[in-house]
Amino acid sequence: MVVGKDRASERPVRNYETYFPVRPEFNEASYLDRYRILCQKLILKRHYTATALLWTSDANTYGDLADDISIKRFLISFSCYLNGVKEEFK
């Protein structure tokens, strides 16, 4: 996932709990933090084996929000998966 990084995405966001309660970890979290939490929870709850979250502010500036959801770790995981299933396609 790629998310834009600017003042609006780094600012804490208020929760509006009209229909469903918001989990405590999302209280006063910025959009970038919410995406980071989502990606980390997807791995923690074993819904995904790996995720990647990158931020970008322009065409030449980008980075990872956390090491455990970095593009490098995602690509290593994907490469290992492909190596493990390569025999199925012979």
PyMOL commands that set and color helices and strands:
alter all, ss='L'
color gray80, all
select helices_A, chain A and resi 7-10+24-26+31-44+67-69+71-89
alter helices_A, ss='H'
color red, helices_A
select strands_A, chain A and resi 2-4+54-58+61-64
alter strands_A, ss='S'
color yellow, strands_A
deselect
rebuild
show_as cartoon
